Amino acid sequence: MTNYYFDVNTDCFEEALDRFAQFFIKPLMSADATMREIKAVDSENQKNLLSDAWRMNQLQKHLSLESHPYHKFSTGNWDTLDVRPKAKGVDTRQELLKFYEDKYSANLMHLVVYSKESLDKIQCLVEDKFQEIQNSDRSRFQFPGQPCTSEHLEILVRAVPIKQGHKLRIVWPITPSILHYKEGPCRYLGHLIGHEGEGSLFYVLKKSGWATGLSAGEGEWTSEFSFFNVVIDLTDAGQDNMQDIVGLLFKYIQLLQQSGVCKWIFDELSAVCETGFHYQDKISPIDYVVNISSNMQIYPPKDWLVGSLLPSDFNPAIIQKILNELSPENVRIFWESKKFEGLTDKVEPWYGTAYSIEKVSSSKIQAWMSSAPNENLHLPAPNVFIPKDLSIKNAQEEVKFPVLLRKSSYSKLWYKPDTVFSTPKAYVKIDFNCPHAGNSPETEVLGDLFARLLLDYLNEYAYYAQVAGLLYGISHTDSGFEVTLVGYNHKLRILLETIIDKIVKFEVKPDRFSVIKEMEIKDYQNFKFQQPYQQAMYYCSLILKDQTRPWVERLDVLPRLNVEDLTNFAPMMLSQAFLECYIAGNIEREEAESMVQHVEDVFFKGPNPICRPLFPSQFLTNRVVKLERGMNYCYSKEGLNPSDENSALVHYIQVHQDDFILNVKLQLFALVAKQPAFHQLRSVEQLGYITVLMQRNDSGICGVQFIIQSTVKGPAHIDSRVEAFLKMFENKLYEMTNDEFKSNVNALIDMKLEKHKNLREESRFYWREITDGTLKFDRREAEVAALKKLTQQELIEFFNENVKVGATRKKTLSVRVHGNQHLAEYHSQKSEAVQPNTIQINDIFSFRRSQPLYGSFRGGIGHVKL
């Protein structure tokens, strides 16, 4: 299935639709575009070569019937699209045209058009624009037969991943559940096998210290074949007990066989799905049309909008049929670990994954079941978090923006009742600002361990809330930690009070501490396997953001930290705090106040409170380095993974501190330059698949950045091409007609006036204003007003002063990460003379200490008057 889609502002819809239709009527597929696309596909493949997800996916395909399409390489590269065809005397472009003639027939296509126009008008548009698409009455491609024969079943595959960590994937070919989408067999089985509450498989594995994550459900599927996957993230101890883990999984499947299919569990799932469908958040039109057009390929018209979202027909026989397919005779076990390095004898051809394979008979699995520990596996309890009260509360006042509802020396509460979405949902954010939380690498790591352990302790209880559509999170921040809850408001308070109780009664359980610490060490060790462009963005943040610390320091202190360190740290971190709270949605003002009052009482009240308020000098702020005008700063680094051929550049231009007029000039420049930059640097110059021009905002300090990742050219060359593009773009800007200028301004205004789709999106927007300290809740309206007054000359002057190559006020930071293809450039650069007005940054921290900082918008507790 191929899905083509676009979105565009309303005023250009008809013209865009016409262009879109022409691709299916008369595609050019010119020779040069074909070659450019082959290079783009190859560049995309290059970035995937060291990705474990892509590697393991292809290994599963590799171990299947060679004559089945499932077995094939799934993306393509230079070799398959250029070298091999040429060797056979085949013209790839001619093959493309043949493919189009053969497969692109109107009777196989489905179209979804989403617009503000009336249905009659849209229908006329569609009939007019699309009527010339050929209907050659093709039949749909089908390939009967299963990709796995007996030789591909009852196998245990050991594979060597790129990253640290061990994973177990247990896979069974099954009857595709799309054939029974109203009965939802895989949803039912995935819900139970993937459950995390008490008595579940994951609960038992976690309690044994063997697993840190588990998911279960249908994986890749077509109407002909499908797979059911159970994926388990193992600890080091779990890696040593693989047979017991597989034994326990099959014991849980045996429990499901013995318990029979339970109507109450199906009914509960069905009710959760129905509530979820009825109160689903609105999503962006572009995602909506993709979903619906995909559904049209699969379902009858009455289910186009619903798809598989509403399992409603209870049919034990069908669930039982799929359950019977999850048998030892049918299983494929893929086991990944670095521990298998040097112990494998085979290599997957497309990604070079080292693996070995052995048969594992059903009698062997029976033996593993017998020797697995006798744990009390049982079905989940009825879910107490399923909301019963879905009534919409009347907001007492029409509040357009968040209001500061209450302020004390302990906390601030921002409140925004829902006046837009009319759903029974709420959003709660509590930011614990703790000055003792982040003043050294040790405290930073301990703060992270604290947040992870809290989540770990809550899991078996709060997992039920998650299933019922009430999501929660606890994350470590630069200045403490924050608690987030989002979902149905009915039972939200119960969950919040449980989380607060767990924070107050926090204790360090040694067995869980060692598991979480092991996970954290692996996460830091895996940092070096991030894509090079992600590494470049990380260095950019490290250079710009004061008080940030490098991951290597945290990895250095982590192994030395023990249970006692965290036991001492937690009460000290909580001994002083200020709570910044945001409560929005279907919650009344008194309810919001009483929630925060409860939290305050727990922490700050009573005979010996655990927490004291902050002194005025203790409020933490995020401050950003102020680069010097007229200077180019450059930081170069070798890529962290010596096997990675990709290099990357972040070319950042710092412009100003948050200001409506400057904001819109910067945004308009980014909008006007985005497409030409992509066209020139990616399509024409073919520098790399990842080529982006985007705005950057660090705590209210605004700029733009080019992000490019490439195997073909080194970062210094790419940097010079960015400058060349800006010189070329200068003329484009000067030559822009008044109509083009107005059209771009109107496009940006339309983007700003686009309403928030749902409560979560709205809340994130306002929460960002609160955390940055900018508090410009009417930002969009104010920026639209500024845009309406903006002239073309003002935009040109802004560009000439801040962005133009060689501008006296311009401030540039280039971060260059060199892959293994471009190390010579990296080493030769060190001995080259530095250009005028250029500063090479050698030590990030010496540099940061020597630079002035922008003032912070977060002026502490007094920065808002009630």
C-alpha positions in Angstrom: 0.0 0.0 0.0 1.3 3.5 -0.9 -0.2 6.6 0.6 0.3 10.0 -1.0 -0.8 13.0 1.0 -0.4 16.8 1.4 -1.8 19.7 3.4 -2.0 23.3 2.3 -3.6 26.5 3.5 -7.3 26.9 2.3 -6.8 29.7 -0.2 -4.5 27.5 -2.4 -6.4 24.3 -2.0 -7.8 24.0 -5.5 -4.5 24.8 -7.2 -2.7 22.3 -5.0 -5.3 19.6 -5.6 -4.9 20.1 -9.4 -1.1 19.5 -9.2 -1.6 16.5 -6.9 -4.1 14.9 -9.3 -1.7 15.4 -12.3 0.9 13.1 -10.7 -1.6 10.2 -11.0 -2.7 11.2 -14.5 0.5 12.2 -16.2 3.6 11.6 -14.0 6.8 13.0 -15.5 9.2 10.8 -13.7 12.0 12.6 -15.5 15.4 11.0 -15.7 17.2 13.5 -13.5 14.4 13.3 -10.8 14.6 9.5 -10.9 18.4 9.7 -10.3 17.9 12.2 -7.5 15.3 10.0 -5.8 17.6 6.9 -6.1 20.3 8.9 -4.2 17.7 10.1 -1.6 16.6 6.4 -1.1 20.2 5.4 -0.7 20.9 8.2 1.8 17.8 7.2 3.8 19.1 3.6 3.8 22.5 4.8 5.0 21.0 6.3 8.1 19.2 3.0 8.9 22.2 0.7 8.6 23.1 1.0 12.3 19.6 1.0 13.6 18.6 -2.1 15.6 14.9 -1.8 14.7 15.7 -1.9 10.9 18.3 -4.6 11.4 16.0 -6.9 13.4 13.1 -6.4 11.1 15.1 -7.4 8.1 16.5 -10.5 9.9 13.0 -11.7 10.6 12.2 -11.3 6.9 15.5 -13.0 5.9 14.5 -16.1 7.8 11.4 -16.8 5.7 10.6 -18.4 2.4 12.8 -16.9 -0.3 10.1 -17.0 -2.9 7.6 -15.0 -0.7 7.5 -11.1 -1.0 7.9 -10.9 2.8 11.5 -12.1 2.4 12.6 -9.2 0.3 14.7 -6.2 1.3 12.1 -3.6 2.3 13.6 -0.2 1.3 16.1 -0.2 -1.6 19.6 1.3 -2.0 22.1 2.4 -4.6 23.0 -1.2 -5.4 19.4 -2.4 -5.9 18.2 0.6 -7.8 21.2 1.6 -9.9 24.2 -0.9 -9.9 22.3 -4.2 -10.4 19.8 -2.9 -13.0 22.6 -1.4 -15.1 24.6 -4.7 -14.9 21.5 -6.4 -16.3 20.9 -3.7 -19.0 17.7 -2.5 -17.2 16.7 1.1 -17.2 15.3 2.0 -13.8 13.2 4.8 -15.1 11.5 2.6 -17.7 10.8 0.1 -14.9 9.2 2.9 -12.9 6.9 3.8 -15.9 6.0 0.1 -16.4 5.2 -0.2 -12.7 3.0 2.9 -12.9 1.1 1.5 -16.0 0.7 -1.9 -14.3 -0.3 -0.9 -10.8 -1.9 2.6 -10.9 -5.5 2.0 -11.8 -8.4 4.1 -10.6 -10.2 0.9 -9.3 -7.4 0.3 -6.8 -7.2 3.9 -5.5 -9.1 5.6 -2.7 -9.1 9.4 -2.1 -9.9 11.4 1.0 -10.3 15.2 0.7 -10.7 17.3 3.9 -11.7 20.9 3.4 -13.8 23.8 4.8 -15.8 23.9 1.5 -19.3 22.3 1.2 -19.5 18.7 0.3 -21.1 19.6 -3.1 -18.2 21.9 -3.9 -15.6 19.3 -2.9 -17.3 16.7 -5.0 -17.3 18.9 -8.0 -13.6 19.7 -7.5 -12.7 16.0 -7.2 -14.7 15.0 -10.2 -13.1 17.8 -12.2 -9.5 17.2 -11.2 -9.3 13.4 -10.9 -11.6 12.2 -13.7 -8.7 11.5 -16.1 -7.1 8.9 -13.9 -7.0 5.7 -16.0 -9.1 2.8 -14.9 -7.4 -0.2 -16.4 -9.4 -2.5 -14.1 -6.4 -4.1 -12.4 -6.9 -6.7 -9.8 -5.3 -6.2 -6.4 -1.9 -7.7 -5.8 -2.2 -10.8 -3.7 0.2 -13.4 -2.7 -1.4 -16.4 -1.1 0.7 -18.7 1.1 2.6 -18.2 4.3 6.1 -16.7 4.5 7.2 -19.2 7.1 7.4 -22.9 6.4 8.3 -25.6 9.0 12.0 -24.8 8.5 11.4 -21.2 9.8 9.4 -22.3 12.8 10.6 -23.8 16.1 13.8 -21.7 15.8 16.0 -19.8 18.2 18.0 -17.1 16.6 20.8 -15.3 18.5 21.7 -11.9 17.0 24.2 -9.2 17.8 22.7 -5.7 18.1 24.4 -2.3 17.8 23.3 -1.0 21.1 23.9 -2.2 24.7 21.0 -4.2 26.2 19.3 -7.6 25.7 16.0 -8.2 24.0 13.8 -11.3 23.4 11.3 -11.3 20.6 8.9 -14.2 20.6 7.0 -14.4 17.3 4.2 -16.6 15.9 2.7 -16.5 12.4 -1.1 -16.3 13.0 -4.4 -15.9 11.2 -4.6 -12.1 10.4 -7.0 -10.5 12.9 -8.1 -8.1 10.2 -10.3 -11.0 9.0 -12.0 -10.8 12.4 -11.7 -7.1 13.3 -15.1 -6.9 15.0 -14.1 -9.7 17.3 -10.7 -8.2 18.1 -8.8 -11.4 19.0 -5.3 -9.9 19.0 -6.5 -6.9 21.0 -7.9 -9.3 23.7 -4.7 -11.5 23.8 -2.3 -8.6 23.6 -4.2 -6.9 26.5 -3.7 -10.0 28.7 -0.2 -11.1 27.6 1.1 -7.5 27.7 -0.6 -6.6 31.0 1.6 -5.1 33.7 -0.6 -5.4 36.8 -0.2 -7.8 39.6 -0.2 -11.5 38.5 0.8 -10.6 34.9 3.7 -12.1 33.1 5.6 -8.8 33.2 4.9 -8.3 37.0 6.5 -11.7 37.7 9.5 -11.1 35.4 10.0 -7.6 36.9 9.7 -9.0 40.5 12.4 -11.5 39.6 14.6 -8.7 38.3 14.6 -10.2 34.8 12.8 -7.7 32.6 12.4 -3.9 32.3 9.7 -3.8 29.6 7.2 -6.0 27.8 4.8 -5.4 24.9 2.5 -7.9 23.1 0.3 -7.7 20.1 -0.1 -8.1 16.4 3.0 -6.9 14.4 3.4 -6.8 10.6 0.2 -8.0 8.9 -1.6 -8.3 5.5 -4.9 -10.0 4.8 -2.9 -13.1 3.8 -0.5 -13.5 6.8 0.3 -11.9 10.1 2.6 -12.2 13.2 1.9 -12.0 16.9 4.9 -10.6 18.8 5.9 -10.5 22.4 8.9 -8.3 22.9 10.7 -8.4 26.3 13.6 -6.0 27.4 15.9 -8.1 29.5 18.2 -7.2 32.4 21.6 -8.8 32.6 20.0 -11.3 35.0 17.2 -11.9 32.6 19.7 -12.6 29.9 21.1 -15.4 32.0 17.6 -16.8 32.6 16.2 -16.8 29.0 14.8 -20.3 29.2 12.8 -19.6 32.4 11.4 -16.4 30.8 10.2 -18.3 27.7 8.9 -21.0 30.0 6.9 -18.4 32.0 5.5 -16.9 28.8 4.2 -20.3 27.7 2.9 -20.9 31.2 0.9 -17.7 31.0 -0.5 -18.8 27.6 -1.4 -22.1 29.2 -3.2 -20.2 32.0 -5.2 -18.4 29.2 -6.1 -21.8 27.7 -7.2 -23.1 31.1 -9.2 -20.0 32.1 -11.1 -19.9 28.8 -12.1 -16.7 27.1 -13.6 -14.4 29.7 -16.6 -12.3 28.7 -16.1 -9.7 31.4 -12.6 -9.0 30.2 -13.8 -8.6 26.6 -16.7 -6.4 27.7 -14.3 -4.2 29.7 -11.9 -3.8 26.7 -14.9 -3.1 24.5 -16.1 -0.4 26.8 -12.7 1.3 27.0 -12.5 1.2 23.2 -16.0 2.7 22.9 -15.3 5.5 25.3 -11.9 6.1 23.6 -13.5 6.3 20.2 -16.4 8.6 21.4 -14.1 11.0 23.1 -11.0 10.7 20.8 -8.9 13.8 20.5 -9.1 15.7 17.2 -6.0 15.1 15.2 -4.5 17.2 12.4 -6.3 16.9 9.0 -3.2 15.5 7.3 -3.1 12.5 9.8 -6.8 12.1 9.5 -6.9 11.7 5.7 -4.0 9.2 5.8 -5.9 7.1 8.4 -9.2 7.2 6.5 -7.7 6.5 3.1 -5.8 3.5 4.5 -9.0 2.2 6.1 -10.8 2.5 2.8 -8.4 -0.1 1.3 -9.2 -2.5 4.1 -12.8 -2.2 5.4 -16.3 -2.0 4.0 -17.7 1.6 3.7 -19.7 1.4 7.0 -16.4 1.0 8.9 -14.2 3.5 7.1 -14.2 5.9 9.9 -14.0 3.3 12.7 -11.6 0.7 11.3 -10.7 -1.8 14.0 -11.2 0.6 16.9 -14.5 -0.9 18.2 -14.3 -4.6 18.9 -17.9 -5.4 19.7 -18.7 -9.0 18.8 -17.8 -11.4 21.6 -16.7 -14.7 19.9 -14.7 -17.0 22.1 -14.1 -19.5 19.3 -12.2 -16.9 17.2 -10.1 -15.7 20.2 -9.4 -19.4 21.0 -8.3 -20.1 17.4 -5.6 -17.4 17.6 -4.6 -18.5 21.1 -4.1 -22.0 19.8 -1.7 -20.6 17.2 0.6 -19.3 20.0 2.0 -22.7 20.4 5.6 -24.1 20.9 5.3 -25.8 17.5 4.7 -22.5 15.8 7.2 -20.2 17.5 10.2 -18.1 16.3 12.5 -16.8 19.1 14.8 -13.9 18.3 17.3 -13.2 21.1 19.6 -10.1 20.8 22.6 -9.4 22.9 26.1 -8.0 22.7 27.1 -11.1 24.6 26.8 -13.1 21.3 29.6 -11.2 19.7 32.1 -13.7 18.2 29.6 -16.6 18.8 27.6 -16.4 15.6 28.3 -18.0 12.2 25.9 -16.2 9.8 25.4 -12.7 8.4 22.2 -11.1 7.2 23.1 -9.6 3.7 21.4 -6.2 3.7 22.4 -4.8 7.1 25.3 -7.1 8.0 23.7 -8.4 11.3 25.6 -11.3 12.8 23.4 -14.2 13.9 23.2 -17.9 14.4 20.2 -20.2 14.3 19.3 -23.4 16.0 16.2 -25.6 16.2 14.2 -25.5 19.4 11.7 -28.4 19.7 8.3 -28.1 21.4 9.5 -30.8 23.9 12.4 -28.5 24.8 10.0 -25.6 25.4 7.8 -28.0 27.5 10.9 -28.7 29.6 11.5 -25.0 30.0 7.9 -24.6 31.2 8.4 -27.4 33.8 11.7 -25.9 35.2 10.4 -22.3 35.2 9.8 -20.9 38.7 6.4 -21.6 40.2 5.0 -18.1 40.3 1.4 -17.0 41.0 0.4 -16.0 37.5 -3.2 -14.9 37.3 -5.6 -12.8 35.2 -6.0 -9.0 35.9 -8.5 -7.7 38.3 -11.5 -5.6 37.2 -10.2 -2.1 36.3 -11.2 0.5 38.9 -10.0 3.4 36.7 -12.6 3.0 34.0 -14.4 6.4 34.1 -18.1 6.3 34.9 -18.8 10.0 35.1 -18.3 11.5 31.7 -20.3 14.6 32.2 -19.1 18.0 31.0 -18.7 20.6 33.7 -19.8 24.1 33.0 -16.9 26.5 33.1 -18.2 29.3 35.5 -16.5 31.9 33.3 -15.5 32.3 29.7 -11.7 32.2 30.2 -9.7 32.6 27.0 -6.2 32.3 28.6 -4.8 30.6 31.8 -5.4 32.6 34.9 -3.2 32.7 38.0 -5.7 31.2 40.5 -3.6 31.2 43.6 -0.1 32.0 44.8 1.6 31.2 48.1 5.2 30.9 49.2 4.8 27.2 48.4 3.2 27.2 45.0 1.6 28.9 42.0 -1.5 27.6 40.3 -2.4 28.4 36.7 -5.9 27.4 35.7 -7.6 27.1 32.3 -11.0 25.6 32.2 -12.0 23.9 29.0 -14.2 26.2 26.9 -13.3 24.7 23.5 -13.1 20.9 23.4 -16.1 19.7 25.5 -14.5 16.4 26.4 -14.4 14.8 29.9 -10.7 15.1 30.1 -8.2 17.1 32.2 -4.5 18.0 32.1 -2.5 18.4 35.3 1.2 19.4 35.5 3.1 20.0 38.7 6.7 21.1 38.4 8.8 20.5 41.6 11.5 23.2 41.6 14.1 21.8 44.0 17.3 23.8 44.4 19.2 20.7 45.8 18.3 18.6 42.7 20.9 19.5 40.2 24.0 21.1 41.5 26.4 18.4 40.5 26.6 15.4 38.1 25.9 13.1 41.1 22.7 14.9 42.2 21.6 15.1 38.5 21.9 11.3 38.2 20.3 10.7 41.6 17.4 12.9 40.6 16.9 10.8 37.5 17.1 7.5 39.4 14.5 8.9 41.9 12.0 9.7 39.0 12.6 6.3 37.4 12.1 4.4 40.6 8.9 6.3 41.4 7.5 5.2 38.0 8.7 1.7 38.7 6.9 1.5 42.0 3.7 2.9 40.6 3.6 0.6 37.6 1.5 -2.4 38.7 -1.2 -0.1 40.2 -1.2 2.8 37.7 -1.0 0.5 34.6 -4.8 0.1 35.0 -5.2 3.8 34.8 -3.2 3.8 31.5 -5.4 1.1 30.1 -8.5 3.1 31.0 -7.2 6.3 29.2 -5.6 8.2 32.1 -1.9 8.7 31.3 0.7 9.8 33.7 4.4 10.6 33.8 7.1 11.6 36.2 10.2 13.1 34.6 13.5 14.5 35.9 14.1 18.1 35.0 17.1 20.5 35.3 15.7 21.8 38.5 13.9 18.8 40.1 11.1 16.7 38.6 7.6 17.1 37.2 4.4 15.1 37.4 2.0 15.1 34.5 -1.5 13.6 34.3 -3.7 13.7 31.2 -6.9 11.9 30.4 -10.4 11.3 31.8 -11.0 13.6 34.8 -13.3 11.3 36.7 -10.6 9.2 38.5 -7.7 11.6 38.0 -7.6 12.9 41.5 -7.3 9.3 42.9 -4.2 8.7 40.8 -2.7 12.1 41.6 -3.0 11.5 45.4 -1.5 8.0 45.0 1.5 9.5 43.1 2.0 12.2 45.8 1.8 9.6 48.5 4.5 7.5 46.8 6.7 10.6 46.6 6.3 11.4 50.3 6.9 7.8 51.3 9.7 7.2 48.9 12.1 4.5 50.0 14.9 2.8 48.0 14.3 -0.9 47.4 17.8 -2.3 46.8 16.7 -4.9 44.2 14.8 -2.3 42.1 17.7 0.2 42.5 20.2 -2.1 40.9 17.9 -2.9 38.0 17.1 0.8 37.3 20.8 1.7 37.7 21.7 -0.9 35.2 19.2 0.5 32.7 20.5 4.0 33.2 24.1 2.9 32.6 23.1 1.2 29.3 21.1 4.3 28.2 24.2 6.5 28.7 26.4 4.0 27.0 24.0 3.9 24.0 24.3 7.7 23.6 27.2 7.1 21.2 24.9 5.2 18.8 22.6 8.2 18.3 22.4 9.5 14.8 25.2 12.1 14.1 22.7 14.9 13.6 21.3 14.2 17.1 24.8 14.3 18.5 25.4 17.7 16.8 22.1 19.0 18.3 23.2 17.8 21.7 26.5 19.7 21.5 24.7 22.8 20.3 22.5 22.7 23.4 25.5 22.1 25.6 27.2 25.1 24.2 24.2 27.4 24.5 22.5 26.4 27.7 24.2 27.5 30.9 24.3 24.9 33.8 23.9 21.9 31.5 26.2 19.0 32.0 27.6 16.4 29.5 26.4 12.8 29.6 30.0 11.5 30.0 30.2 13.1 33.5 26.9 11.4 34.5 28.1 8.1 33.1 31.3 8.6 35.1 29.7 9.0 38.5 26.8 6.6 37.9 28.6 3.3 38.6 29.8 4.6 42.0 26.4 5.6 43.3 24.7 3.2 45.7 21.4 2.7 47.6 22.6 4.8 50.5 23.4 7.7 48.2 19.8 7.8 46.9 18.4 7.2 50.4 20.2 10.3 51.6 19.5 12.3 48.5 15.7 12.0 48.2 14.8 13.7 51.5 17.4 16.4 50.9 16.0 17.1 47.4 12.5 17.3 48.8 13.5 19.4 51.8 13.0 22.6 49.8 10.7 23.1 46.9 8.4 25.4 45.0 5.6 24.0 43.0 4.5 25.5 39.7 1.1 24.0 38.8 -1.1 24.0 35.7 -4.5 22.5 35.7 -6.8 22.6 32.7 -9.8 20.9 31.1 -13.0 19.5 32.6 -12.2 20.6 36.1 -13.9 23.3 38.2 -11.9 26.1 39.8 -12.6 24.9 43.4 -11.5 21.4 42.4 -8.3 22.7 40.9 -7.6 24.8 44.1 -8.3 21.8 46.4 -6.0 19.5 44.4 -3.1 22.0 44.9 -4.1 22.6 48.5 -3.9 18.9 49.1 -0.4 18.7 47.6 0.7 21.7 49.7 -0.7 20.2 52.9 1.1 16.9 52.4 4.5 18.5 51.7 4.5 21.8 53.7 2.1 21.4 56.6 1.9 19.3 59.8 4.2 19.2 62.9 7.4 18.3 61.0 6.9 19.1 57.3 9.2 17.3 54.9 9.5 20.4 52.8 10.2 24.1 53.3 9.6 27.0 50.9 12.5 28.5 48.9 14.4 31.6 49.8 14.2 34.3 47.1 17.8 33.6 46.1 17.1 30.0 45.4 14.8 30.3 42.4 16.5 28.5 39.4 16.4 29.9 35.9 17.4 28.6 32.5 19.9 31.1 31.0 21.3 31.0 27.5 24.8 32.1 26.2 24.7 35.4 24.3 26.9 35.0 21.2 28.9 38.0 20.1 27.6 40.0 17.0 29.7 39.6 13.8 31.3 36.4 15.1 31.2 32.8 13.7 31.8 30.1 16.3 32.8 26.6 15.3 32.9 23.4 17.3 34.2 20.2 15.6 34.0 16.7 17.0 34.5 13.1 15.8 31.3 11.0 15.7 31.0 8.9 18.8 30.4 5.7 16.8 33.6 4.8 14.8 31.5 2.5 12.5 29.1 5.3 11.4 29.8 6.8 8.0 27.4 9.7 8.4 28.6 13.2 9.3 26.4 16.0 10.5 26.2 19.8 10.7 24.1 22.1 12.8 24.4 25.6 11.5 22.7 27.9 14.0 22.1 31.6 13.7 21.2 33.3 17.0 19.0 36.3 16.5 17.1 37.8 19.4 15.3 37.4 22.8 11.5 36.9 22.5 9.9 39.9 21.0 6.7 39.8 18.9 8.0 42.0 16.0 11.3 40.2 15.7 9.6 36.8 16.2 7.4 37.3 13.1 10.3 38.5 11.0 12.3 35.4 11.9 9.3 33.1 11.4 8.6 34.6 8.0 12.2 34.2 6.9 12.1 30.6 8.0 8.8 30.0 6.1 10.0 31.6 2.9 13.5 29.9 3.0 12.4 26.4 4.1 11.3 25.0 0.7 14.2 26.6 -1.4 16.7 25.2 1.2 15.3 21.7 1.0 15.2 21.9 -2.8 18.7 23.2 -3.2 20.6 21.3 -0.5 18.7 18.0 -0.6 17.1 17.7 -4.1 19.7 19.5 -6.2 23.0 19.1 -4.3 22.0 15.7 -2.8 23.8 16.4 0.5 21.7 14.0 2.5 18.3 12.6 3.3 18.1 14.6 6.6 18.1 18.2 5.5 16.1 20.6 7.6 15.8 24.4 8.1 13.9 25.1 11.3 13.4 27.7 14.0 15.1 27.2 17.4 13.9 28.6 20.7 15.9 28.1 23.9 14.0 29.6 26.8 12.9 32.5 24.7 16.1 33.0 22.8 15.2 32.7 19.1 17.1 31.7 16.0 17.2 29.4 13.0 19.2 26.3 12.3 20.1 24.2 9.3 20.4 20.5 10.2 22.1 18.3 7.6 23.4 14.7 7.8 25.5 13.3 5.0 27.7 10.4 3.9 28.7 12.1 0.7 30.3 15.3 2.1 32.1 16.4 5.3 30.6 19.0 7.7 33.0 21.8 6.6 31.9 21.4 3.0 28.2 21.3 4.0 28.8 24.5 6.0 30.1 26.2 2.9 27.1 25.0 1.0 24.7 26.5 3.6 26.5 29.8 3.2 26.3 29.5 -0.6 22.6 28.8 -0.3 22.1 32.0 1.9 23.9 34.0 -0.8 21.7 32.6 -3.5 18.6 33.1 -1.4 19.4 36.8 -1.0 18.5 37.4 -4.6 15.3 35.4 -4.2 14.3 37.7 -1.3 15.1 40.9 -3.2 13.3 39.7 -6.3 10.1 38.6 -4.4 7.1 40.4 -5.8 4.7 42.2 -3.5 2.0 39.5 -4.2 4.4 36.7 -3.2 5.3 38.6 0.0 1.6 39.1 0.9 0.9 35.4 0.1 3.6 34.3 2.5 2.5 36.7 5.2 -1.1 35.3 4.8 0.2 31.7 5.0 2.0 32.4 8.3 -1.1 34.2 9.7 -3.3 31.2 8.7 -0.8 28.9 10.5 -1.0 31.0 13.6 -4.8 31.2 13.6 -5.1 27.4 13.3 -6.9 26.3 16.5 -5.4 23.9 19.0 -6.7 20.4 18.1 -7.1 19.1 21.6 -6.5 19.7 25.3 -3.0 18.3 25.3 -1.8 20.5 22.5 -3.4 23.6 24.1 -1.8 22.7 27.5 1.6 22.2 26.0 1.5 25.6 24.4 0.5 27.4 27.6 2.9 25.3 29.8 5.8 26.3 27.5 5.0 30.0 28.2 5.0 29.3 31.9 8.3 27.3 32.0 10.1 29.8 29.7 8.7 32.6 31.9 7.5 34.5 28.9 3.8 34.2 29.9 2.6 35.6 26.6 -0.6 33.6 26.5 -2.0 35.8 23.7 1.2 35.2 21.7 -0.6 34.1 18.5 -3.0 37.0 18.4 -0.2 39.5 19.1 2.1 38.0 16.5 -0.7 38.1 13.9 -1.2 41.8 14.6 2.5 42.4 14.2 2.5 40.4 10.9 -0.3 42.5 9.5 1.8 45.6 9.9 5.1 44.0 8.5 6.4 45.4 5.2 8.6 43.6 2.7 11.4 46.2 3.2 11.4 45.4 7.0 11.9 41.7 6.2 14.8 42.5 3.8 16.4 44.7 6.5 16.0 42.0 9.1 17.6 39.5 6.8 20.5 41.9 5.9 21.2 42.6 9.6 20.8 39.1 11.1 21.1 36.3 8.5 22.9 37.5 5.4 26.4 36.1 5.0 28.9 38.7 6.4 26.3 40.8 8.2 28.0 42.8 11.0 25.3 41.8 13.6 25.2 38.2 12.6 25.9 35.5 15.2 26.6 32.0 13.9 27.4 28.7 15.6 28.5 25.7 13.5 28.6 22.3 15.2 30.3 19.7 13.0 30.2 16.0 13.8 32.6 13.9 11.5 31.7 10.4 10.5 34.4 7.8 9.6 34.4 8.9 5.9 35.4 12.5 6.9 38.0 12.1 9.6 40.8 13.4 7.3 38.9 16.7 7.0 38.5 16.8 10.8 42.3 16.3 11.4 43.4 18.7 8.7 41.0 21.4 10.0 42.9 21.5 13.3 46.1 22.7 11.6 44.4 25.3 9.3 44.6 29.0 10.1 41.4 30.3 11.7 39.4 32.6 9.4 38.8 36.3 10.6 35.9 36.8 12.9 35.9 33.0 13.6 36.3 31.4 17.0 37.1 27.7 17.3 35.6 26.3 20.5 37.9 23.6 21.9 36.5 23.3 25.4 32.8 23.9 25.7 32.9 24.7 29.4 35.8 27.2 29.3 33.9 28.9 26.4 30.6 29.0 28.3 32.2 30.4 31.4 33.8 33.2 29.3 30.5 34.3 27.6 27.8 36.7 28.7 24.3 35.3 29.3 20.9 36.6 28.3 18.7 37.6 31.2 16.0 35.1 32.1 12.3 35.7 31.8 11.8 33.7 34.9 12.2 36.4 37.5 11.4 34.1 40.4 8.4 34.2 42.6 7.7 37.9 42.3 7.5 38.0 38.5 3.8 37.7 38.3 1.3 40.0 40.1 -2.0 38.4 41.1 
